[in-house]
Each structure stands twice: as C-alpha cells, then as structure tokens.
C-alpha cells in the first residue's frame, strides 16, 4: 500500500496567514492549521514572496512532521491582493517550492477564489464575501465574474463600512433635525464615540476609516428590530448585496446555481439575513442561498487536492487562479 | 467735517486670505482687496494667530495707505475652522490689534457666518455653502442653527464630493452589470481616470479624496440632460440640499425667510439648480430662494461696519461669532 500523500493550503490575509494540511485524495484536513499573526508584507514589487516563504517552509515542515508524511505533492496559496499584487509570487513561488519541497503542482489564487472553493466547492454560483468591504465572485466553471469590491468610497455596497456609514449619517441627521434621522442611532453614536460634534475629529485623521465605519454596523443591527430607520438601512444593504450576487452569478441555464454569503457581516444576524434571503429569492430566483460549507483555508486545500488528482474544475485565469507546474533547477 | 473712517474685513480660507477695506458707515468697499495665496497655518494650538498677523498688518497698512485713511476702527476676521480651531485667535487677536492698530472693536467669525452676512445680510434665513462639502447655517437673529457639514463620510449630503461619489458608483455599477448603472457615466469615468479597474489605485492613496470625488461632479451634471441615472443623482442631491436648508432655516413665523446657495456647486448650473428650486419651494415653502448678494469678504466688511456703528444684528456666539472690545496694554 503506498504511503498517504498530502497537500498544503495557505490562506494569507490582512490579519495573518493560516497553513493547513489535507489528504491529497480527499482534500480533508489531517491536522489543525498552523496560524501566523504576521501578515505577509506588501512592497513595491507586490506581495513579498520571500516573506511568505519564510513562514510557509517551517509551517509545511511542522504540519508534515505531525503526521509523519513527506513533502506535500501540491500547494494552493490563496492571498488577498493576488489579482493585482501577485506578480512576485507568480514569478518566484513555482521554482522556490520545487527547489525546497519538490512540489510540482502549485495554484496561486486570489482570496475570493479560495473563499468560493471553500464555500461552494466546484459548482456554479456566486459567493459574496462581506466584511468591512463587499465583493462577489461567481463562475459558471468556464470563467470568473467579479462584482463590486471597489472600496468604501466607490462601492462595497451593503458591506460593513457601508452599513455603519449609513447608520452614522442617520444619527447625525437626527442631531441636525434633518429628515431621515434616527434618535436611537444618535444615542448609540454618542454611547460609542462621545458627543456627535467630536466624531469628525475622531474619524477623519484615522488611516483605518473603513474599519471605524464598519464598527458601527452591529449598532445598526441592534437598533433595527425597534427602529425603522436602522431597519431600512439593513433592508437597503440586503438589496445591494443581492444585486451584487446577481451580477456575479451565472445567468439562468436550467440548472440551479448556489449563492453563499461569507465573512464577518454574517454576525449581524437576522436583521440583515432575513431581508437578504427575501432579496436573493426575489432578485436571483434561479439560485439557492446556502450556508458556506467551509472557509477559505478549506477552499485552498480542496483546490490543492484537485490539482494533485488533476481534477480541478475551476477556470484557470491569469489573475484569479493561476496554475503552474513547478520545475526544480 | 470729520475724516472718513474705515473698517477692515478678512476672509481666511483653505486657499489663502483676502483683506478688504470699507467705509465704516456704509460697509461698502473703498478699494480692491489685498489677496494672499498663503493660507493661514493651523498648528497644535489651532489657527496660528502670529501667522495671520504677519499678513494682516501689512495688508491693513497697504489698504489704508491707498485711500489716505487712518487705522481701521473695527475689524472682522472670518476664518474657516474658527468654531473649532479659533482658541488662539480669540486669545491673542484683541490685544494684538489694539496694540498695533488701535482697533477697539473686533469680531471673530467662522467662515459660514461671514458667508451668511455676505449672502443675505442681517435678515432671517439660511445660507447653504456648497463646494466639495456642504453645510447650512441659519439664524432667526436670536441664535445660529447649523446643519450638516459633517464631511464626506458622515454627511455633506448633496455637495460636490457626494455628487461625484454617487456618479462614480453608478459608473462602476454599469461596469459590473449591477442595477442602477450608467454607461454614460462609465464612459466619462474612463475618459477622466482611465480604465475603471485602476480607479481604486488612483483614489485611495490620495490625501485629497473628497476633492478627487468632487472633480467628477461636473461630469454628472454634463450627463444629466441625456442620462436618467445622472439626472436622478442631481435630483437626490437637490432633495438633500433642501433638507439641510430646512433644518438650518428658522421655522415659519409669518415673515418670509431667505435661503441662498453659495459656493462652487452653483457652477453645475440648471441640472442641479432646476431641481433645487423645486425642492426648496416644496420643502421650505415659507422661504424664498435668492441669489447671494455678496461673498464672505463682503460679509466680513458688513459685520465690521455694523460693529463700528454698534448696529450688529447677528447673534453673538462663543464659537460662531465672537465680538470683543479690544484694549491696548
């Protein structure tokens, strides 16, 4: 009986990196992930391949050491910013992993692709990743379609910063006596940030303004059951999220598409999810809203396992999902 | 016959400072303004009184020299940020102007107050100052009422950055295939900023993001006559502007209030001003929309003249309009 073979999955994001090991045939994790709280640096050449390798190689050694296995036969790296900042990774990682680990199959994916693979697996549909921002990625398994993800000033409609910003605007409308104001949200604004007059001075000097705005989204959700203005904000957010899912989802072709929502926005609970279910069934009637099956690390592991068995069903794309055979020097 | 007496007006803003001289009785300018393109510095102690005086004293000497007059008998300084950053000016300017010029009457006003005085004079109503941002100031001549002016993330609803941001969002909706998109605005976005995919990289690293957003507002106005999405954005802006004017305007009391719009947003022309006239007459029926009679420097001169003749009709307010008798050492 041959030794079991393993694949490595990597989920690199703004708050750190997670590394997982799965069976090469099953794609099922065989041990708990190695977690680094040191986000991979981004420099003038994009995501820093050297900094990623410094973390990846020891993590791979630890994971395979735990299960007494050999080097992984395939690797999938999912990283935030891969589409626009992945040039260095695409240039250096194939050779480096072949040299260090003998890896011959490598997939470099943007985090939205690993989120998709984790949430829905190799099936047609759309995944909406919603935290501070909001982006949807869809596929008919022939090409990828992206919608929104333009950031807090240009879009990310219905995401955490969008909801929090709308809630703060409604609070300040109440403060000024303008229509559309919510005294309940004004009370929450003052409880969280202090007197309304001081809020601009707290917010605008910050470099993490979208996160500050998004921090108010749970207050909007908490007010929604008793406050029609807050409830209206979440209903409009749900309308935007469904619009974005619709734009990314493959058009009706007689088969059922799946739509999943992933990310921290789920924590807002029923005040958002109730309207969202209604909007998705109204706007995207050919799709079914399903819970995400797994997270982006699970998605990276499933892509790596599909690479190992030559069964990858997702479309190759220079920016979204780049597959390379690796050759050692 | 006594010699003619003069008053000095100062309009200090983000792009520089203007100094004017008027007859103390009439408040009418007697010579053209002295213009400095060096904005008064703001430091840890707020607006830098020393830096203002360095410019004010030579300007006052030049202006009075031109007309062969003595030192001004009253001064009004209108400055952006006076309400929140005027501590140093309020502490130092009365004594400094008494010592240097023998000035005994001084008013320190926020730029919204001088804009009000210039636009409407000492009458009840509201003035909406709309450029990149948007703020309304109103008075019944007993107290000031402020509305909006919360900046591009919290409000400034209907202002230049608001309109430009909404136009860019509509353009990107068209790019993604989301509802509410405008192909005409997408065409303008690409003509101005290049490919849509590059816009986040152009916008987010800038420190003058509101100005970048506002730079797209004229494109929205240019598209509005032929594009229903752009037209809808301007109609919604007009609705917001009228709401803000209503919140600042004194409530109906049987007399007619005046509402004026000032600032660069006027340049958008009929696509905005048509809907705005309709919204003001619908939402603020007790007010009449009038053109601004004069600019903030004219307002500062009229306040200084009213100080000189002891006829100031505007309400004194520690932050908005602070009047002090000046005593020399």
Interface residues (C-beta under 8 A of the other chain):
Chain A: X84 X146 X147 X148 X150 X151 X152 X153 X154 X155 X157 X165 X168 X169 X172 X173 X176 X177 X178 X179 X180 X199 X200 X201 X203 X204 X209 X213 X243 X244 X246 X247
Chain B: X84 X146 X147 X148 X150 X151 X152 X153 X154 X155 X157 X165 X168 X169 X172 X173 X176 X177 X178 X179 X180 X199 X200 X201 X203 X204 X209 X213 X243 X244 X246 X247
